[in-house]
Amino acid sequence: MRLNGHLLRSTVVGALGGLLFGFDTAVIAGTTNQLTQVFHLSSAALGLTVSIALWGTVAGAIGAGPLGQKIGGREALRIMALLYLVSALGCALTWSWPALLAFRLIGGLGIGGSSVLGPVYLAELAPARLRGRLVGLFQINIVAGILLAYASNYVVASLIDGGPAWRWQFGVAAVPAFLFLVFLFGIPRSSRWLVTQNRIDEARQVLEMMGTPDSDAELKEIVDSIHLERTQRSEPLFRRRYRLPIFLAVTIGMFNQLSGINAILYYANDIFRFGGFSSLSADKQAVLLGAMNFLATLLAMSVIDKLGRKSLLLIGSVGTAAALAGVAAIFHTHSHQADLVWLLVGFIFFFSVSQGAVIWVYISEIFPTRVRSKGQSLGSSSHWIMNALISGFFPWVAARSTAAPFMFFAGMMVLQFFVVLMIYPETKGASLEQLQQRLAAG
């Protein structure tokens, strides 16, 4: 089945939310040094400046689901696009540190909301045969957005020496945010949401527009699925029978961040400066990290169903632990700083082909249908909360011992290896029903 024009346009626009997600997440890396100087920030205040957006992300992710169900994914994404736009312009034009925090928080709401709404909109819109690949575009756009943010930071820093460079680095995001908002007015509502509103004829028209081979049959599946969800909505998550899936969802979300991935992405420029690189050179090295993140994610998506989730997690645990231990050794001994960039590139590679690719797939597989959305919310919450905590404390700890955070992250990856080896089941090649039986048996 091929993409027709309507489906292609809707997919590209929906996935653009992922690009903004990645861009807004990583753009802070190029501004931390200037923000510290301009607003006279302590290490704790810098940590708050970075992590405030992540607390907004937690709130946005929690609130986006009910909002999308009420007004529809397309309309909810328009609100997220507006939040991105306000945040980018506000951060660029900010007049004080508290104002900067407020606009960062607004951007976090947009990130959290789009992280939920974007994949759901694409999944609901795409025909069944293309759903996996089209939803995967959202993840690819996230890492593309991270790479674009690093490249943009480097270009701006090259053109503007000091002064207002940080304002331009923040403000660049206003362009794709505005385009995202405009393009969202040219795509349809999802057929699934229309069915929840009893707008059956409109839902059938959307399915036909998207090129569904048998729109009546797929429409019937949607109606039956929604009826089943409504009858099972009252099923509680925190029951003894779900103790293993709950443990898996929470720990994979926590270990994802205990690797230090987002501390490294957010503070990449500072880490390179700690290693003796100049500010402009740090921007350049960050582009290498973004490029490896992008390429390794593409590789992971091509092998995840062949090698398996557990195998990738074990490989990633060993690789990330070794790379992080090397980074810690460099900062502890104050030697071999030239190897820093390659160790971090290696870390990004092993993370992207393991935790980075596995987490969302794994969480979506381990819960029964009747509590899957609640389980995904739990795993996502553990991920974002741990992200906010680590990103907030990283500069405070690094100011006292640059090696200490990386020693901690390496230790957590060793711990992850043994937890995954002894407890995590392999989900490759098993149906969701088979996985439910295995997990129920403990």
matplotlib code that plots the C-alpha trace (Angstrom):
import matplotlib.pyplot as plt

x = [0.0, 1.4, 1.1, -1.4, -1.1, -3.5, -1.9, 1.6, 0.8, -1.0, 2.0, 4.6, 2.6, 1.9, 5.6, 6.7, 5.6, 8.4, 11.0, 9.9, 10.0, 13.7, 14.7, 13.2, 14.7, 18.2, 18.5, 19.3, 22.7, 24.1, 22.9, 23.9, 27.2, 25.8, 22.7, 25.0, 26.9, 23.9, 21.7, 24.6, 23.3, 24.7, 25.0, 21.7, 20.0, 21.3, 19.9, 16.5, 16.7, 17.2, 14.9, 11.9, 11.0, 11.0, 8.6, 6.4, 6.8, 5.6, 2.5, 1.9, 2.2, -0.3, -2.8, -2.5, -4.4, -7.7, -7.4, -6.9, -9.9, -12.1, -11.3, -9.4, -5.7, -5.6, -7.0, -4.9, -1.8, -2.7, -2.5, 0.9, 2.2, 1.0, 2.9, 6.0, 5.7, 5.1, 8.0, 10.5, 9.6, 9.4, 12.8, 14.4, 12.9, 12.9, 13.7, 14.5, 15.5, 12.0, 10.5, 12.9, 11.8, 8.1, 8.6, 10.8, 7.9, 5.5, 7.8, 7.9, 4.1, 4.3, 6.9, 5.0, 1.7, 3.2, 5.0, 1.6, -0.6, 1.7, 2.2, -1.5, -2.7, -0.4, -1.5, -5.2, -4.8, -2.6, -4.0, -3.1, -0.5, 1.5, 1.0, 4.3, 6.4, 4.4, 4.4, 8.2, 8.6, 7.8, 10.8, 13.0, 11.9, 12.8, 16.4, 16.4, 15.2, 18.0, 20.6, 19.0, 19.2, 22.9, 23.6, 21.6, 23.4, 26.7, 25.7, 24.4, 27.5, 29.7, 27.8, 27.2, 30.2, 28.8, 26.2, 22.7, 23.6, 21.6, 18.5, 18.8, 19.5, 16.2, 14.3, 15.1, 12.5, 9.8, 10.0, 9.2, 6.7, 4.8, 4.9, 3.6, 0.7, -0.2, 0.1, -2.2, -5.1, -4.6, -5.0, -8.1, -9.3, -8.5, -11.2, -10.9, -11.7, -14.6, -16.1, -15.9, -18.0, -20.5, -19.6, -19.5, -19.9, -17.0, -14.9, -15.6, -14.7, -11.3, -10.5, -11.2, -9.1, -6.2, -6.4, -7.7, -8.5, -11.7, -12.9, -16.1, -14.2, -11.7, -14.5, -16.2, -12.9, -12.6, -16.2, -15.7, -12.4, -13.8, -16.8, -14.3, -12.2, -15.3, -16.4, -12.9, -12.0, -12.6, -9.9, -7.4, -3.6, -2.2, -3.2, -1.1, -1.4, 0.3, 3.2, 5.8, 4.7, 4.6, 8.1, 9.3, 7.7, 9.0, 12.5, 13.0, 11.8, 14.2, 17.2, 16.7, 17.5, 19.9, 22.2, 22.7, 21.5, 19.6, 22.1, 24.7, 22.4, 21.3, 24.8, 26.9, 28.6, 29.4, 30.8, 33.1, 34.2, 35.0, 37.2, 39.1, 37.2, 36.4, 32.7, 32.6, 34.4, 31.9, 29.1, 30.8, 31.4, 27.7, 26.7, 28.7, 26.6, 23.4, 24.5, 25.4, 22.1, 20.2, 22.2, 22.1, 18.3, 17.9, 20.1, 18.1, 14.8, 16.1, 17.4, 15.0, 12.7, 15.7, 18.0, 15.2, 14.5, 16.4, 19.5, 19.7, 19.3, 22.1, 24.4, 23.6, 24.3, 27.8, 28.6, 27.2, 28.9, 32.3, 32.0, 30.8, 33.6, 36.0, 34.5, 34.7, 38.4, 39.2, 37.7, 39.2, 42.8, 42.6, 44.2, 43.4, 40.8, 41.1, 39.3, 36.3, 34.4, 34.8, 33.8, 30.6, 29.9, 30.3, 28.0, 25.4, 25.7, 25.2, 22.3, 20.5, 20.6, 19.4, 17.5, 16.6, 15.0, 13.6, 11.8, 8.6, 8.2, 8.8, 6.3, 3.6, 4.0, 4.1, 0.6, -2.7, -5.0, -7.4, -4.7, -2.2, -2.8, -2.4, 0.7, 2.3, 1.4, 3.2, 6.3, 6.4, 6.0, 8.9, 11.0, 10.2, 10.3, 13.8, 14.8, 13.8, 15.6, 18.9, 18.9, 18.3, 21.0, 23.7, 25.3, 25.3, 27.1, 29.4, 30.5, 31.9, 33.3, 33.1, 33.8, 31.2, 28.1, 29.6, 30.8, 27.2, 25.8, 28.3, 27.3, 23.6, 24.3, 26.1, 23.1, 20.8, 22.7, 22.0, 18.4, 17.6, 19.5, 17.7, 14.2, 13.3, 11.6, 12.3, 9.3, 10.6, 8.4, 5.6, 2.0, 0.6, -1.7, 1.3, 3.2, 0.3, 0.3, 4.0, 3.9, 0.9, 2.9, 5.7]
y = [0.0, 3.4, 6.8, 9.0, 12.8, 13.3, 10.7, 11.9, 15.5, 14.5, 12.3, 15.0, 17.6, 15.3, 14.2, 17.8, 17.9, 15.4, 17.7, 20.6, 18.2, 17.3, 20.9, 22.5, 19.7, 20.1, 23.8, 24.8, 23.1, 25.9, 28.7, 27.5, 29.3, 32.7, 32.3, 31.7, 35.0, 37.1, 36.2, 35.5, 31.9, 29.6, 25.9, 25.2, 28.1, 26.8, 23.3, 24.9, 26.8, 23.5, 21.3, 23.7, 22.8, 19.1, 19.7, 21.4, 18.3, 16.0, 18.2, 18.4, 14.7, 14.0, 16.6, 15.9, 12.6, 14.0, 17.1, 15.1, 12.9, 15.9, 18.2, 15.8, 15.3, 17.9, 20.7, 19.7, 19.8, 23.3, 24.3, 22.6, 24.5, 27.7, 26.9, 26.1, 29.5, 31.5, 29.7, 30.4, 34.1, 34.5, 33.0, 35.0, 38.3, 37.6, 40.5, 38.6, 35.2, 34.6, 35.4, 33.0, 30.3, 31.0, 30.7, 27.5, 26.0, 26.9, 25.1, 22.1, 21.9, 21.8, 19.1, 16.9, 17.4, 16.7, 13.6, 12.1, 13.6, 13.3, 9.5, 9.0, 11.2, 9.4, 6.0, 6.8, 8.3, 5.8, 2.6, -0.5, -1.8, 1.5, 2.3, 1.1, 2.9, 6.1, 6.3, 5.6, 8.8, 10.7, 9.2, 9.8, 13.5, 13.8, 12.8, 14.9, 17.9, 17.3, 17.3, 20.4, 22.2, 21.5, 22.5, 25.7, 26.5, 26.1, 28.2, 31.0, 31.0, 31.2, 34.2, 36.0, 36.2, 36.5, 39.2, 38.2, 34.8, 32.9, 34.9, 33.9, 30.3, 30.2, 32.3, 30.1, 27.6, 30.1, 29.5, 25.7, 26.3, 28.9, 26.5, 23.7, 25.8, 26.9, 23.4, 21.9, 23.8, 21.7, 18.2, 16.2, 15.1, 11.5, 8.9, 7.3, 10.5, 11.2, 7.8, 8.6, 11.6, 9.5, 11.3, 8.0, 9.4, 11.9, 9.1, 7.0, 9.9, 10.4, 6.6, 6.8, 10.0, 8.2, 5.4, 2.6, -0.4, -1.4, 1.7, -0.1, -3.0, -0.7, 1.5, -1.5, -2.4, 1.1, 1.1, -2.4, -1.3, 1.8, -0.2, -2.6, 0.2, 1.8, -1.4, -2.0, 1.6, 1.0, -1.6, -0.4, -0.6, -1.2, -4.8, -7.7, -9.4, -6.4, -6.2, -7.4, -5.1, -2.2, -3.0, -3.3, 0.0, 2.0, 0.6, 1.0, 4.6, 5.3, 3.5, 5.4, 8.6, 7.1, 6.5, 10.3, 10.6, 13.9, 15.4, 14.9, 16.2, 19.3, 20.1, 18.9, 22.2, 22.6, 19.1, 19.8, 23.1, 21.2, 19.1, 22.1, 22.8, 26.4, 27.5, 27.4, 24.1, 22.7, 23.7, 21.8, 18.7, 18.7, 18.4, 15.1, 13.8, 14.8, 13.2, 9.9, 10.0, 10.3, 7.6, 5.1, 5.5, 4.6, 1.6, 0.5, 0.7, -1.7, -4.4, -4.1, -6.9, -9.1, -8.9, -8.4, -5.8, -7.6, -8.3, -4.6, -3.5, -5.8, -4.7, -1.1, -1.5, -2.8, -0.2, 2.8, 1.7, 1.4, 4.8, 6.6, 5.0, 6.4, 9.9, 9.7, 8.7, 11.6, 14.1, 12.4, 12.2, 15.5, 13.7, 12.4, 15.2, 14.7, 11.3, 12.9, 13.5, 10.0, 8.4, 10.6, 9.7, 6.0, 6.5, 8.1, 5.2, 2.5, 4.4, 5.1, 1.5, 0.2, 2.2, 5.0, 2.6, 0.0, 2.0, 3.1, -0.2, -2.3, -0.3, -0.6, -4.4, -5.5, -4.4, -6.0, -4.0, -3.1, -1.2, -0.4, 3.4, 3.6, 1.5, 3.7, 6.8, 5.3, 4.4, 7.8, 9.6, 7.7, 8.6, 12.4, 12.8, 11.1, 13.3, 16.5, 15.4, 14.4, 17.5, 19.7, 18.3, 17.6, 21.1, 21.3, 17.9, 18.5, 21.8, 19.9, 16.9, 16.7, 13.0, 12.1, 12.2, 10.0, 7.5, 7.3, 6.9, 4.1, 2.3, 2.6, 1.0, -1.9, -2.3, -2.2, -5.0, -7.4, -6.3, -6.8, -10.1, -11.6, -10.1, -8.6, -11.0, -10.9, -9.7, -10.2, -12.3, -12.9, -11.7, -9.4, -12.2, -14.5, -11.8, -11.3, -15.0, -15.0, -11.9, -13.1, -16.2, -14.0]
z = [0.0, -1.0, 0.7, -1.1, -1.0, 1.9, 4.1, 3.3, 4.1, 7.4, 8.4, 7.7, 9.7, 12.6, 12.8, 12.7, 16.4, 17.0, 15.3, 17.6, 20.6, 19.8, 19.0, 22.2, 24.3, 23.1, 22.2, 25.8, 25.5, 23.4, 25.8, 29.3, 29.4, 28.3, 30.5, 33.5, 32.7, 31.8, 34.7, 37.2, 37.8, 40.4, 39.5, 41.3, 39.4, 36.1, 37.0, 37.6, 34.3, 32.4, 34.5, 34.7, 31.1, 32.1, 35.0, 32.4, 30.2, 33.0, 33.4, 29.7, 29.2, 32.0, 30.7, 27.0, 27.0, 28.4, 26.3, 23.1, 23.9, 24.6, 21.6, 19.3, 18.5, 15.7, 17.8, 20.8, 18.6, 17.6, 21.2, 21.5, 18.4, 20.0, 23.2, 21.2, 19.4, 22.6, 24.3, 21.5, 21.2, 24.9, 25.6, 22.8, 24.1, 27.8, 30.2, 33.3, 34.7, 36.2, 32.8, 31.2, 33.6, 32.8, 29.0, 29.5, 31.5, 28.7, 26.2, 28.4, 28.4, 24.6, 24.6, 27.0, 25.2, 21.7, 23.0, 23.8, 21.1, 18.1, 18.1, 19.0, 16.1, 13.6, 14.9, 14.7, 11.2, 9.5, 7.8, 9.7, 7.2, 7.5, 11.1, 12.5, 10.0, 10.1, 13.9, 13.8, 11.9, 15.1, 16.9, 13.9, 13.9, 17.6, 17.0, 13.9, 15.9, 18.5, 15.6, 14.1, 17.5, 17.9, 14.3, 14.7, 17.9, 16.1, 13.1, 15.3, 17.6, 14.4, 13.1, 16.4, 18.7, 22.3, 23.0, 22.0, 20.5, 23.1, 22.2, 18.5, 19.5, 21.4, 18.8, 15.8, 17.0, 16.3, 12.6, 12.6, 15.4, 13.3, 10.3, 12.4, 13.6, 10.0, 8.5, 11.2, 9.6, 6.5, 7.9, 8.9, 12.3, 13.1, 12.2, 15.6, 17.5, 15.1, 16.0, 19.7, 18.9, 16.9, 13.7, 11.8, 8.2, 8.7, 10.1, 7.0, 4.7, 6.5, 6.2, 2.4, 2.2, 3.8, 1.2, 3.4, 1.2, 3.0, 4.9, 6.1, 7.6, 9.4, 10.6, 12.2, 13.9, 15.3, 16.6, 18.2, 19.7, 21.3, 22.7, 24.3, 25.8, 27.3, 29.0, 30.4, 31.4, 35.1, 35.4, 38.0, 37.2, 40.7, 41.2, 42.3, 38.9, 37.2, 39.6, 37.0, 34.2, 36.6, 37.8, 34.2, 33.1, 36.0, 36.0, 32.2, 32.4, 35.3, 33.9, 30.6, 32.5, 35.0, 32.0, 32.0, 28.4, 28.8, 31.3, 28.5, 25.8, 27.8, 29.1, 26.2, 25.7, 29.4, 29.5, 26.5, 28.1, 31.3, 29.1, 27.8, 24.5, 23.6, 23.4, 19.6, 19.5, 22.1, 19.8, 17.0, 19.1, 20.1, 16.5, 16.3, 19.3, 17.5, 14.3, 16.0, 17.9, 14.6, 12.7, 15.6, 16.0, 12.3, 12.9, 16.0, 14.2, 11.6, 14.0, 17.0, 15.7, 14.7, 17.8, 20.3, 23.1, 25.9, 23.8, 22.8, 26.4, 27.5, 24.7, 25.5, 29.2, 28.6, 26.0, 27.9, 31.2, 29.5, 27.8, 30.9, 33.0, 30.4, 30.7, 34.5, 34.2, 32.0, 34.4, 37.4, 36.0, 34.0, 31.1, 27.6, 27.1, 23.3, 23.8, 25.5, 22.3, 21.0, 24.4, 24.4, 20.7, 21.7, 24.6, 22.3, 19.9, 22.5, 24.2, 20.9, 19.7, 23.1, 25.7, 23.3, 20.8, 23.2, 25.9, 24.2, 22.3, 25.4, 27.6, 24.9, 24.8, 28.5, 29.6, 28.7, 26.5, 29.3, 31.2, 28.5, 28.4, 32.1, 32.1, 29.3, 31.3, 34.4, 32.5, 30.8, 34.1, 35.7, 32.7, 32.7, 36.5, 36.7, 33.7, 35.6, 38.8, 37.1, 34.9, 37.8, 40.1, 37.4, 37.3, 41.1, 41.4, 38.5, 40.0, 43.0, 41.1, 37.3, 37.4, 40.0, 37.8, 35.2, 37.8, 39.1, 35.6, 34.8, 38.0, 37.1, 33.8, 35.4, 37.7, 34.7, 33.0, 35.9, 36.4, 32.7, 32.6, 35.6, 35.4, 32.0, 29.6, 25.8, 23.9, 20.4, 18.1, 20.7, 20.3, 22.9, 24.1, 24.6, 26.4, 28.8, 29.7, 30.3, 32.5, 34.4, 35.3, 36.7]

ax = plt.figure().add_subplot(projection="3d")
ax.plot(x, y, z, "-o")
ax.set_aspect("equal")
plt.show()
